[in-house]
Amino acid sequence: MAGNNGQGEEIPLTLFNGREWPAVLMLPGATGLDMPPWALFSDDSPNLDGSIYRSARVAAREIMIPVYLHGIDRPTVNQLKRKFFQALNPKRGYCLLRFTEGSGVTRQLTVYYKGGMEGSEGTDDSGFSWAKYGLSFTAMDPWFYQDRVTTRWDFGAGDPFLSETQPFMPLRLSAGVMGGPGQSLTISNPGDIEAWPVWELHGPVKAFSLTSPAGDTVKASPPAGGSDLVPAGRVLTIDTRPGRKTVKDDQGSNYWSKLDTDPRFWPIEPGTSSAAISVVTGAGRSAVILSFRPRYASYV
């Protein structure tokens, strides 16, 4: 667990080796770590029994994690409590709960502390050098996230066309047009639901078109005068994540007005899908980088 917008001190909950004190242990009984809750929407009919289903969405997730704090003496357990007080304070930001399976895959959840450390002096809840708490959290975003998945395509001057994460397609492209009508690229999303990508276009780029399997497209036509849309040495970032939706370069210039009419940002569906990526390059080395974080219903 890491507090204060995920940048604070990391507090391991399962690494105690039985020899180092003070210690923090995660006890059995955690809840809310598998399938997130769903909110269902329906309409009542005056002439039919029950209701008529309309839609559904995933609601905020409630989590409880029981922990055991043990110190060498009273001052050390109190110091350990204060560390938790500071890390869990929601006014200082969110906490990151990280879960790592035996396979080594780590998934994390962004949560806000809600309660559970009010304390009790009952004999079953605390002692001179120890205390037990049931930490309650709310995950406004209920999905578990994996580390970022990145795929990079380099092109220009006959350089290899490679993926950083998996064998993609060993092509070699020269300066000119990358992709095009009828040419599709395979994208793999290992998550449980769709993921919203972040695109980076490294200049020189004269024009581009990013098209989903359903036909949704984000594109920009060549500017008048034949100049580069994204000059050499500059990077245009298209962030399609909900609540962000920005199109800016590395110097802060806004490219919204340079996109063609009615851009439609699109997610990457779970599983394997095909997208059409067409880029008209300038003279020099260019690149397109696609990155996203797969989302999961559970920590496993």
N, C-alpha and C positions, 0 to 999 in steps of 0.2 A: 504494500500500500504506500502511495506517495501523496502527500497533501499539498495545499497551497498552489492550486492550478497545475498540479502534477510536477512542479519544479522544486518542491521542498524535500525534506529528508525522507528517504525510503525506509519503511519499517517492515521488516520481514515478519510474517505471521506463522511460518511453518519451518523455519530453519534452525530451531533450538536443538543443540546437540547434547543437552543434559549436563554440561559442564560450565557454561558461561552464564553469568548473572549480571544485571537483571535480565529477565527473559519475557518474551511475549509468545503465547501459544494460541493458535486458533482451535477452538473446541468443536466437537461434533454438534450438529444441529443447525448449520447455516441454511437459510431459505432464500428463495428468489433468484437462484443462479441458473436455472434452466429456461424453459420456454417463457417468453415475456407475456404479460397480460394483454388481452385484446378488448377493445371497446367496440361493442356492436351497436349499430343504429338501425332502427326499424320504425314502421308506421303501424298504427292500429287501424283495423277495418271495422266499421260498425256492423257489417253483415257476416264476418267470418270469425271463427275462433282463433285466438292467439294474435300474432302480429306478422307483418310482412317484412322480410329482411331487405335492407337497403344497402348497407355498406359496413365496412369494418376498418379499424386502424389499430396499430399497436399503441398501448397506453404507456405511461411512465412506469418504471419498474421499481418495486419496493424490495429492499434486501435487508436481511438481518444476519450479522456475523458475530457469533459468540467468541469472546477472547478472554484469556487468562493472563494477568500481569503478575509477575513475581519478582520481588527485589531481595537484595541481601538483608536489608533492614528497612525500617520505616522511611528514612530519608530517600533511599534509592527507589522504592516503589512510588513515593510521592513525586520524585523527579520523572519517573516513567509516565505517570499520569499526566503531568504537565506537558510532556512531549506529545501525548495524544491530544490534549486540549488544544494545543497550538496547531497541530497538523489537521485536526478535524473542523476547525472553525470555518463555517461556510462563508463568513464575511471575508475571509482571506482567499476564497476561491474553492474550486472543486478538488476532489481526491480522485486518484487513479487506482483502481483495483486491478492488479495483474495476476493472472492465473497461468501457470505453466504445467502442462501435462508431461508425462514421462517421455513422450516423443520429442520434447524440447520446444514445441509450438507454444507461443505466448499470445494470449488474448487479453485485452484490457477493456475496462468499463469506466466511464466517467460518471461519478456520483457526487452527491452532496450529503453531508452528515445531517441527520434529522434528530437523533436522540439515542439514548441508551447508556450514556455515561453520567446520568444524574447521581448514581451511586446509592448503595444500601449498606447499612452496617449490620445486616443479618449475618448470622454465623455461617450460612451457606453461601454468602455473596462476597465476604471480605474478611480479612484478618490483619494481623499486625504488619505483615510484609507482602500481602497479596490481595488481589481483587479480581472479581469476574464481572464482565459487562456483556450486554447484548447490543452491539452497535447497529443502529438502524440507518439506512441510507435510502435516498431516492435518486434513481437514474433517470433524468429527464429524457436523455437519449437512451432507449432501452436495449440497444444492440451492442454486442461485444465486437471489438475491432481487432483485426490482425495487423501486424506490422505492414507497412506500405509495400505494395507490389509495384514494381517499375519495369517497364519495357521501353527500350530505346531503339530508334531507327536512325542510323547515320547514313548520309548520302552526300554525294558530291565528289568529283574527281575519281570515280571508280572505287571509293572506299567500301568496305564490307557493310552489309545490312544485317545488324545483329540484335539479339535480345539479351538482356542482362540476366533474365530469370529462367529461361528455358529455351530449348531449340525452337526457333521460330520459323525462319525460312532463310537459308544461306544464299541470299541474292547479292549482287553487286550492281550498284546504280551510279550512273554518272550525273553530272549537273544537268538539270532539265526538269522533267516531271516525274515525281514519285507517285505511284498508284495511278488511278484514273478510272473511267467508266468500265464496269464489268470486272474490275480487279478488287478482290476482297482480302482482308487480313483477318486471321483468327485471333480472338481475344478470349482468354480463359479467366473466369471469376470463380474461385473455389468457395465463395461464401454461400450463405443460405438465402440471401435476398440481393436485390440490385445494389450496386455500388456506384457512387458519383465520381467521375474521374477529374483529374487535373491534368491539363495538356500544357506542354511547354514546346514552343516553336523557336528554335535557335536559328537566327538569320545567317545568311541572307535568304529571305523568303519573299517571293513576289505575290503569291496568292495561295489559298488553301481551302479545302473542303473536308469536313469531318462528318460522315454520314452513318447513322445507326442502321441495324438490320431492318427496322421499321420505316426507314426513310427520313427520319428527323435529321436535320442538317444545320451545322454551324459553318459558315463560309465567309470568305472575304475575297473580293475580286481585285485584280491588279490596279494600283492607283494610276491616275492619269500621268502621262509623261514617261511611263516605263520605269519609274523608280521602284526600289524595293519596298514592299509593305513593312517588312521587318528587316532593318539594315543589318549588315554583317556586324557581329559582336554584340548584338542586342538579343534579348530573350522575351518573347511574348507568352504570358501565362493566361490560360483560359481555365478559370476555376468554376466548375459546374455544381459544386456542393450546395445543397439547400441552405439558405440564409447567407450565402456569400455571393455567388454569381458575379464574378468580376472578370474583366478582360483588360489586363494592364501589362505593360512591359516592365523590365527591371529598373527603369528610371521613373516609374510612376505614371507614365503617359497612359491615358484612357483610350482604348481602342474600340469602344462601343460604336461610335459613329462610323468606324471603318468596316464594320460587319455588314453583310448584305441584309436586306429587309427580312424581318421575321425570323431571327435565329432561334432554333429550338435545341436547347441543351438536352442531352439524353444520357441515361444511366447505362451501365454495363450489367446485363442480366446475369443471374447465376448460371453456371455451366459454361459451355463453349458457344460463342456466337461469332458472327462475321460482320466486320465493319469495313466501309470503304473510306480510305484516307488518300486524298489527292493533294499533293503539294507541288507548286511550281517554284523551283529554287532559283536563286541568283547564282552568280559566279563565285564559287568558293564552297567551303565545307558547311553543310547545314545539318540539322537534326530535329527529330520529333520525339518527345518523351511523353509517354502515357503513364500515369501513376494513379493508384487508388488504394483504398483500404477495404479489403473484404469484410463484410459484416455477418455476424453469426447470432443465432438465437440463444446459444448457450456457451459456456466457457470450455466445453469439451469439443 
